[in-house]
Amino acid sequence: METKRIKKNSGFTLIELMVATAIFTVVMTVSLGALLVTLSTSKNARALQFAMDNVSFAMESMTRSLRMGTDYYCEDNYMITDCPNGSSKISFLPQGSSGNRVRYYLTQRGDGTYNIITDDGDSSEAVDLISPNINIEVLKFVVKGSSPNDNIQPSIHLMIKGSVKLSNKDVPFAIQTMISQRNFE
C-alpha cells in the first residue's frame, strides 16, 4: 500500500507573497490615478455647469426685462431708433417705469476681463450680472422696430460670447436669443 505524505509547512512562499503584493500595488496605483482624473473632471464639469447656469440666468433676466420694456435705444446714438449693426449698450423703459431707464452694457473689471452690468442710469447702483470667472468678449444688441414711425413689433437679437476660466484653461461659449416686445401697442 501506498502511504500519503502530509506536508507540514503548507502556505505561500516569500516569492509568491512578493509577486502578489507587487501586482496589488500596480493595480491600486492605476485605480487611484483613474479615480483622481475622474474627480478632477467631475469638478471641472460642475464648475462649467455653474458658470453656464450663471450666464443663462443673466441672459434670462435681461430677456424678461427687455421683453416687457419699451422705447429701446442703443446707447451709441442716444436716440429711440434701431441699431441694425448692433451695439454693446442698450437702454429702455421698464414696465411701469416713471421715467428711469434701465441699461445693460459691457464693462471692464480690474483684472482685464469684461462683465455685463445693469443700472438705472445711476452708475453708483450698477449691478454685476456675471460671476468673476466668466469673461464676456461680445455683448451685442441688434434692435429692430423701435422707432415710433415703425409699424412692426420691436425686437432685439441678443448675443453673448465669452469664455469660462477653468483650471487655467479658457472654455469658450456663445449663446443668443431673440426678444420681441410683449406690450406692443
Summary of the structure (lengths in Angstrom):
residues: 185
radius of gyration: 30.6
end to end distance: 114.3
largest distance: 119.7
contacts: 479
relative contact order: 0.15
helix: 31%
strand: 35%
